[in-house]
Structures are given as C-alpha cells and as structure tokens.
C-alpha cells in the first residue's frame, strides 16, 4: 500500500455566524438561496493550512431571511513529492476534506434555529480551482 504524502492533523471552526428572521417562507415559489465558497491556503515548513469559508443566504427576491457564515481551518502535514503537488492538494483535496464539516455545522445550526436542516449540495472543488 502506498504511503500518503498528506496527513490531516486537525479541523478547526474559526468563525460561525447564523441569523434568521422570525418569519421565514420556505414554501414560497420564489424562495431561493445563494452560496459562495472561498478557499485560501498557507504553507509553512511541512504544514499546510487551508481555510474554507462559506457564505450562505436565502430568502425571497432580495430579502435575506437566513444568513450564515462559516469558516473552518484544516491543518495538514505533508511530505513534498511529485505525485500530488501541495498547491493542487490545497486547492482541491483539502477543501473537499474540510467541506463535509461545514455542511454538518450548517445543518445542525439550522435545526437548532427551528427550521428544516439546510443541506448543502456537494461541491466540485476541481471546477472552483479552475475558475479561480
């Protein structure tokens, strides 16, 4: 079995904000949501720090009935090799490892806010890295 060049050391919640309006009309036909994701990374010695930020808002037309900001940091240890360059791992693989924790945090926070769990769709980090 091939030894992995990357080891996950920790995933840390850096920031979490959630706001909802008292009256939310989830059933309205024009109720929609907007998601934006930002990925940043830093490399020091043999450690890679990847921050994934999610901005989520939902509502009718221009109103924001639900707003969330979640930022998580993944800390990885790596051994430089030619199989998977660290910058590729930082842009694609690391965010894909961190994102399920963001999805879970938003789902559980929304349930605690008295609404149905907000279940984010899977994200294609390959496409996000190509678009950046």
Steps between C-alpha positions, in 0.01 A plus 500: 500500500631843401579735786301823495693825468234698689376451854203683651600639840188698591189678376410811699189719494639853460178698460128427510217747453135415450202732481137432413192714480209412729273434200648285226301397193685187386197384300491810277570428133752783469692402817858434397848483644846615406824327593853631460816317599850634543814288548829640626819324599836562664806277497753505783777243538320167451159627608218610277221722636184509287207727585161439340241776540132456417256788459138391482186708472143412417177686458245641260632731228754733665400429859736293712289294737788266586867602503797285598876535496714200589878491486703188575872438501660171407855433614695243301851364523661410169806350341586668170480260207422507132185286522271777625648852523415681822328791320267256319422325828435841665256608228310173443555215745528694827178700445321179403610352835395810698166568326297214657571656841360832375193322358437326834547823697246688286250213512513469879498878555193543280317225692585675827354818346165322464503447124551197282866406470678687225668230295765643272562324169835336432756743360734440206828645629676408176269742316539768768880481475483525120267801515723688746 
